[in-house]
């Protein structure tokens, strides 16, 4: 059975054209793996979902979100789900995360607010936002496919210690990582 990636918008306000282009760009990076787009879900009304929000930080706890979505979303062994959330999130020991892959595999999330220039008081730049989004999607899906962080600063799998690190790297795997993908 072939592997499938599902883009799952949740609390994200992305138009269909952006989602279709994102699916196409991700498919190219993963050697034309089929990428489908699920209908957007809005889980904010569910009490268990709300437990992932940390009011003191005014941020969402990413591991709790991933746990919650893992319980709610049905998938099989060949399905990889990428959540797209328009919430600011953090993870254990980190002030914020741009994305995170679920420690149990098959599920990852990207968080949009800090990818947007306007989050930092800058002018809106849709092209820069989109490039950052593609890089984060490919990076987190790379983790779901079993990749670890890469030492090459230009590789999409390089750890981003800051948003400028994300801006400097490519949206593609380096040669070494791409060879791992073929295996």
Backbone bond lengths (Angstrom), bond angles and torsions (degrees), N, CA, C in turn:
res aa  C-N    CA-C-N  psi(-1)  N-CA   C-N-CA  omega(-1)  CA-C   N-CA-C  phi
1 X - - - 1.457 - - 1.535 109.32 -
2 X 1.317 117.40 136.36 1.454 122.94 -177.12 1.530 111.30 -75.30
3 X 1.314 114.64 150.64 1.459 121.36 176.41 1.520 108.79 -76.36
4 X 1.316 115.58 143.28 1.463 122.18 178.92 1.521 108.33 -131.31
5 X 1.326 116.14 139.65 1.460 122.42 173.22 1.520 107.48 -107.89
6 X 1.310 116.12 132.87 1.462 121.26 176.18 1.522 108.71 -114.78
7 X 1.328 116.07 123.66 1.461 121.26 171.27 1.519 106.86 -85.70
8 X 1.319 116.14 122.07 1.456 121.64 -176.68 1.526 109.66 -118.24
9 X 1.354 116.53 92.60 1.462 117.81 174.59 1.532 109.76 -66.20
10 X 1.308 114.98 134.44 1.472 121.15 176.43 1.516 106.14 -144.76
11 X 1.284 117.40 119.03 1.463 123.55 -176.15 1.525 111.88 62.27
12 X 1.315 117.71 17.17 1.466 121.13 -178.63 1.514 110.02 -111.47
13 X 1.295 115.64 131.86 1.449 122.44 -178.94 1.528 110.31 -100.38
14 X 1.310 117.10 72.72 1.460 121.16 178.94 1.518 108.80 -110.44
15 X 1.339 115.84 136.35 1.458 118.29 -179.90 1.531 109.82 -74.32
16 X 1.322 115.33 161.48 1.466 121.27 -177.11 1.521 112.97 -59.24
17 X 1.336 117.73 -38.05 1.466 120.07 179.87 1.525 111.03 -61.73
18 X 1.324 116.76 -42.27 1.463 121.05 178.36 1.522 110.56 -63.83
19 X 1.325 116.85 -44.20 1.466 120.12 179.62 1.526 111.71 -64.12
20 X 1.324 118.06 -41.52 1.464 121.11 178.79 1.528 111.27 -65.13
21 X 1.325 117.04 -41.52 1.463 120.11 177.96 1.529 110.16 -65.96
22 X 1.316 116.80 -40.37 1.463 121.41 177.54 1.530 110.59 -61.03
23 X 1.321 116.46 -44.97 1.472 120.47 177.93 1.522 110.50 -59.64
24 X 1.314 116.63 -42.80 1.468 121.10 -179.63 1.531 110.50 -64.42
25 X 1.323 117.55 -45.71 1.460 121.18 -178.82 1.528 111.86 -65.45
26 X 1.306 117.33 -38.24 1.469 121.23 177.59 1.521 109.88 -66.67
27 X 1.313 116.76 -43.20 1.465 121.35 179.90 1.525 111.38 -57.07
28 X 1.317 116.47 -41.36 1.466 120.98 179.12 1.526 110.12 -62.26
29 X 1.314 117.54 -44.01 1.468 120.71 -177.87 1.527 112.21 -67.30
30 X 1.324 117.19 -27.16 1.465 120.89 -179.82 1.532 111.24 -105.89
31 X 1.332 114.94 37.06 1.470 121.37 174.94 1.518 112.99 53.42
32 X 1.313 115.06 47.77 1.458 122.88 175.25 1.528 114.57 63.86
33 X 1.332 116.98 31.33 1.463 120.60 169.90 1.524 106.76 -62.01
34 X 1.312 116.54 140.38 1.472 120.52 -179.89 1.530 109.16 -66.83
35 X 1.336 115.66 127.81 1.462 122.60 178.29 1.512 107.65 -118.00
36 X 1.320 116.76 119.31 1.463 122.45 177.91 1.516 109.69 -109.34
37 X 1.312 114.97 155.98 1.463 121.39 179.61 1.519 108.39 -112.49
38 X 1.317 116.26 121.54 1.465 121.36 177.68 1.524 109.44 -85.52
39 X 1.313 115.98 159.80 1.458 120.71 174.88 1.524 109.43 -65.10
40 X 1.308 115.06 143.41 1.464 120.18 -179.59 1.528 111.09 -63.39
41 X 1.308 115.38 142.15 1.465 120.33 176.06 1.523 109.00 -120.54
42 X 1.309 115.72 148.93 1.462 122.73 179.81 1.530 108.89 -124.61
43 X 1.323 117.74 88.35 1.469 120.89 -173.73 1.519 115.05 -84.02
44 X 1.320 119.56 4.93 1.462 121.81 -173.05 1.528 114.56 -56.35
45 X 1.304 118.07 -25.24 1.462 119.61 -176.45 1.529 112.78 -81.42
46 X 1.317 118.00 -12.84 1.459 120.67 -177.15 1.527 110.32 -81.77
47 X 1.330 116.01 129.16 1.465 122.13 -175.37 1.527 112.37 -58.50
48 X 1.323 117.89 -43.50 1.468 120.39 -178.60 1.528 111.18 -63.87
49 X 1.323 116.65 -35.47 1.463 120.89 177.26 1.522 109.83 -62.73
50 X 1.314 116.91 -41.15 1.462 122.14 -178.35 1.527 112.50 -62.83
51 X 1.327 117.43 -24.30 1.468 120.54 178.89 1.526 112.27 -65.42
52 X 1.305 117.15 -16.39 1.461 120.79 179.32 1.532 112.15 -81.49
53 X 1.337 117.12 -7.75 1.467 120.07 -178.48 1.519 109.95 -89.50
54 X 1.320 115.91 131.45 1.465 122.28 177.52 1.528 107.58 -106.62
55 X 1.335 115.91 102.57 1.455 121.58 -176.81 1.516 113.38 -63.72
56 X 1.331 117.65 -32.12 1.466 120.34 178.91 1.528 110.98 -63.66
57 X 1.315 115.98 -37.53 1.471 120.99 -178.68 1.523 111.89 -92.31
58 X 1.327 117.04 -16.88 1.452 122.82 -172.35 1.534 110.51 57.14
59 X 1.346 114.63 40.73 1.457 122.25 179.74 1.519 108.81 -141.31
60 X 1.315 114.45 164.71 1.454 121.72 177.52 1.525 109.56 -98.77
61 X 1.310 116.69 141.56 1.454 122.96 177.58 1.528 108.23 -82.32
62 X 1.327 116.26 110.25 1.462 120.80 -174.32 1.530 113.34 -60.67
63 X 1.338 120.19 -46.66 1.473 118.01 178.89 1.529 113.08 -59.06
64 X 1.327 117.02 -36.78 1.473 119.40 177.64 1.525 111.37 -67.63
65 X 1.342 116.07 -40.03 1.470 119.00 176.84 1.523 110.38 -61.13
66 X 1.319 116.51 -45.89 1.460 120.10 -179.28 1.524 111.17 -63.74
67 X 1.322 117.44 -39.25 1.476 120.83 175.37 1.532 110.31 -59.76
68 X 1.331 115.87 -46.89 1.458 120.60 -177.29 1.530 110.23 -62.23
69 X 1.335 116.60 -49.21 1.462 119.60 -179.34 1.521 111.67 -65.31
70 X 1.309 117.12 -33.69 1.462 120.21 178.45 1.522 110.96 -61.52
71 X 1.312 116.77 -37.58 1.464 121.32 178.06 1.528 111.95 -71.76
72 X 1.332 116.73 -33.86 1.466 121.08 -173.19 1.518 115.18 -86.21
73 X 1.322 117.00 -33.14 1.464 120.37 -172.81 1.523 110.99 -94.24
74 X 1.294 115.21 127.42 1.468 121.52 178.85 1.523 108.95 -83.52
75 X 1.323 115.69 135.27 1.454 120.13 178.12 1.526 109.05 -154.42
76 X 1.308 115.37 162.16 1.456 119.58 174.61 1.522 108.76 -112.19
77 X 1.297 116.60 178.71 1.465 122.42 -174.70 1.526 112.82 -60.28
78 X 1.322 118.04 -25.63 1.463 121.96 -177.69 1.523 113.51 -98.35
79 X 1.323 116.99 8.57 1.455 121.12 -179.44 1.525 110.11 -108.27
80 X 1.320 115.68 129.15 1.462 123.06 175.81 1.529 106.32 -113.25
81 X 1.323 116.80 129.43 1.462 120.92 -178.09 1.521 109.70 -112.93
82 X 1.330 115.67 130.60 1.449 121.78 174.73 1.524 108.44 -114.83
83 X 1.310 116.06 111.86 1.459 122.10 177.07 1.519 109.21 -80.26
84 X 1.313 116.34 140.89 1.457 121.71 175.77 1.515 106.28 -121.74
85 X 1.328 115.70 109.91 1.458 121.09 -175.06 1.515 111.02 -120.28
86 X 1.309 116.12 137.53 1.466 121.50 176.99 1.523 108.96 -97.30
87 X 1.328 115.66 57.32 1.461 122.57 176.82 1.515 108.22 -132.71
88 X 1.325 116.22 150.51 1.456 122.18 175.98 1.524 107.53 -84.31
89 X 1.327 117.40 128.78 1.457 120.32 -173.94 1.528 111.23 -131.23
90 X 1.312 114.64 159.73 1.458 122.28 175.19 1.517 107.94 -134.88
91 X 1.319 114.97 167.68 1.451 120.48 177.36 1.518 108.09 -136.87
92 X 1.279 115.73 169.98 1.456 121.54 -176.40 1.532 111.62 -52.00
93 X 1.328 116.11 120.00 1.454 121.64 177.58 1.513 115.42 80.99
94 X 1.314 118.87 -0.98 1.462 122.32 -179.24 1.530 110.51 -120.49
95 X 1.319 116.25 141.70 1.464 120.50 179.06 1.522 112.32 -68.83
96 X 1.324 116.16 -30.63 1.462 121.86 177.65 1.515 108.40 -159.57
97 X 1.318 116.13 162.25 1.461 122.04 171.35 1.521 108.39 -133.67
98 X 1.314 115.49 145.19 1.461 121.54 174.13 1.515 110.26 -86.02
99 X 1.324 115.30 -22.45 1.450 122.82 178.65 1.513 109.06 -171.78
100 X 1.323 115.12 168.07 1.459 119.58 178.10 1.516 108.89 -159.92
101 X 1.322 115.59 142.90 1.457 121.15 175.80 1.520 108.37 -100.19
102 X 1.306 115.41 143.60 1.463 122.23 -177.68 1.517 109.71 -70.37
103 X 1.307 115.39 132.27 1.460 120.31 -176.68 1.529 113.01 -63.05
104 X 1.313 117.61 -17.98 1.467 120.61 178.37 1.529 112.04 -96.17
105 X 1.314 117.64 4.44 1.466 122.67 174.93 1.515 114.81 81.93
106 X 1.320 116.01 165.68 1.459 126.93 175.14 1.518 115.20 72.68
107 X 1.316 118.42 -2.59 1.459 120.70 -176.10 1.527 109.23 -142.87
108 X 1.321 115.73 136.33 1.457 121.60 175.72 1.520 108.06 -145.82
109 X 1.329 114.73 166.87 1.463 120.21 178.52 1.517 109.51 -140.55
110 X 1.321 115.11 148.83 1.460 120.43 166.19 1.523 106.60 -119.40
111 X 1.326 114.88 150.35 1.455 122.23 -177.60 1.531 108.11 -119.55
112 X 1.309 116.64 119.59 1.459 122.20 -168.14 1.532 117.51 -77.63
113 X 1.337 121.56 -33.96 1.464 118.74 -170.04 1.523 115.86 -52.02
114 X 1.311 118.60 -47.26 1.466 120.51 -176.14 1.525 113.43 -77.37
115 X 1.326 117.03 -4.81 1.462 120.61 174.16 1.529 111.17 -84.65
116 X 1.326 116.38 -14.65 1.466 121.87 -176.64 1.528 110.31 -90.05
117 X 1.347 117.57 129.31 1.468 119.54 178.13 1.530 112.81 -56.37
118 X 1.326 117.08 -34.78 1.468 119.79 -177.73 1.532 112.91 -65.36
119 X 1.335 118.02 -19.15 1.466 121.20 175.16 1.530 109.90 -59.98
120 X 1.338 116.28 -29.92 1.461 122.63 -177.02 1.530 112.17 -101.64
121 X 1.339 116.59 14.13 1.451 120.87 178.05 1.515 113.81 82.61
122 X 1.324 117.09 12.19 1.466 121.43 179.31 1.525 110.18 -94.78
123 X 1.312 116.33 168.92 1.461 120.89 177.82 1.522 110.41 -67.30
124 X 1.320 115.19 147.79 1.461 121.02 176.65 1.525 108.86 -60.46
125 X 1.336 115.99 135.38 1.458 121.76 178.67 1.522 106.68 -140.40
126 X 1.324 115.98 93.98 1.463 121.00 -174.56 1.529 112.72 -62.45
127 X 1.325 117.18 -35.84 1.465 120.04 -179.12 1.530 111.13 -67.30
128 X 1.327 117.38 -43.65 1.461 121.55 177.90 1.529 110.38 -65.14
129 X 1.312 116.75 -43.11 1.463 121.28 177.72 1.528 110.32 -59.06
130 X 1.325 116.97 -45.10 1.461 120.61 -178.78 1.535 110.60 -63.82
131 X 1.323 117.93 -44.74 1.470 121.05 179.61 1.529 110.69 -59.94
132 X 1.317 116.51 -43.22 1.461 120.15 177.54 1.532 110.69 -62.46
133 X 1.310 115.98 -40.60 1.456 120.65 -179.25 1.533 110.73 -63.77
134 X 1.333 117.94 -44.71 1.465 121.32 178.33 1.524 109.51 -59.65
135 X 1.319 117.14 -47.55 1.463 120.96 -178.72 1.529 111.45 -59.74
136 X 1.309 116.62 -43.78 1.472 119.23 179.84 1.527 111.62 -67.44
137 X 1.321 116.50 -39.26 1.469 119.93 177.56 1.523 110.89 -60.80
138 X 1.323 116.97 -50.16 1.456 121.26 -178.25 1.528 109.78 -64.14
139 X 1.334 117.10 -41.32 1.468 121.12 179.86 1.532 111.43 -60.23
140 X 1.324 116.47 -51.75 1.478 119.70 -177.21 1.521 111.20 -67.50
141 X 1.323 117.28 -38.13 1.471 118.96 175.34 1.524 110.65 -65.57
142 X 1.323 116.92 -33.36 1.457 119.93 174.61 1.519 111.06 -56.36
143 X 1.338 116.25 -43.24 1.467 120.07 176.94 1.525 111.02 -62.65
144 X 1.319 116.78 -41.62 1.463 120.62 179.42 1.531 110.56 -61.70
145 X 1.328 116.16 -33.50 1.464 120.95 177.78 1.536 112.09 -83.14
146 X 1.336 117.12 4.35 1.459 120.80 174.12 1.513 116.60 99.72
147 X 1.310 118.85 5.68 1.459 121.70 179.20 1.524 110.92 -76.91
148 X 1.324 115.95 147.29 1.458 122.35 171.57 1.522 106.92 -105.76
149 X 1.329 116.84 176.00 1.460 119.95 178.92 1.523 110.59 -65.86
150 X 1.318 114.82 144.27 1.459 123.51 -176.18 1.534 109.29 -103.76
151 X 1.322 116.66 146.87 1.465 121.50 179.20 1.522 113.11 -76.33
152 X 1.316 117.88 -19.39 1.463 121.16 -178.07 1.531 110.26 -74.55
153 X 1.352 118.39 117.00 1.471 120.90 -176.78 1.527 114.40 -61.31
154 X 1.337 117.37 -21.65 1.460 119.12 -179.24 1.527 112.81 -90.27
155 X 1.329 117.88 -11.63 1.468 121.71 -178.63 1.529 110.44 -74.21
156 X 1.297 116.60 140.86 1.462 121.62 178.80 1.532 111.08 -60.38
157 X 1.330 117.89 -22.60 1.464 121.44 -179.45 1.526 112.83 -88.24
158 X 1.324 117.69 3.30 1.464 120.85 175.57 1.527 108.98 -68.45
159 X 1.317 117.40 138.59 1.461 121.73 179.36 1.523 109.53 -67.12
160 X 1.322 116.20 131.18 1.464 120.97 176.72 1.514 109.11 -96.00
161 X 1.314 115.01 108.63 1.459 120.61 177.35 1.526 110.67 -81.19
162 X 1.333 114.93 -17.21 1.466 121.79 178.08 1.522 108.16 -153.18
163 X 1.302 116.31 168.81 1.464 120.40 179.40 1.528 111.10 -65.86
164 X 1.325 117.67 -30.20 1.467 119.32 177.58 1.532 110.43 -64.86
165 X 1.345 118.08 -32.02 1.468 120.50 173.90 1.524 110.49 -62.89
166 X 1.320 116.27 -40.89 1.463 120.60 177.69 1.526 110.17 -63.29
167 X 1.319 116.89 -43.03 1.463 120.55 -179.38 1.523 112.17 -64.47
168 X 1.332 117.49 -32.02 1.465 121.06 -176.81 1.530 113.28 -78.89
169 X 1.325 117.36 -27.55 1.463 117.47 -176.62 1.521 110.94 -83.53
170 X 1.321 114.75 163.78 1.454 121.99 178.84 1.529 109.70 -81.58
171 X 1.301 116.23 169.77 1.463 120.34 175.07 1.524 111.55 -88.80
172 X 1.325 117.04 0.72 1.462 122.95 -175.19 1.526 111.63 -112.80
173 X 1.326 114.14 162.32 1.459 121.15 173.68 1.525 109.01 -75.26
174 X 1.336 117.02 146.61 1.458 120.67 172.53 1.528 108.04 -69.99
175 X 1.304 116.54 173.26 1.465 121.26 -177.64 1.536 111.05 -58.29
176 X 1.318 116.74 -43.99 1.468 120.71 -178.43 1.532 111.13 -62.96
177 X 1.320 116.49 -45.74 1.479 120.13 179.56 1.531 110.89 -68.21
178 X 1.334 116.91 -39.24 1.468 120.07 178.87 1.533 110.26 -61.75
179 X 1.322 116.74 -38.30 1.473 119.79 176.90 1.510 111.03 -62.54
180 X 1.324 118.30 -36.85 1.466 121.92 176.83 1.523 110.83 -65.22
181 X 1.336 115.60 -35.98 1.460 120.27 179.94 1.520 111.02 -64.09
182 X 1.329 116.75 -36.71 1.469 120.20 -179.88 1.530 111.99 -70.88
183 X 1.332 117.00 -23.64 1.468 119.56 -179.03 1.471 110.64 -76.55
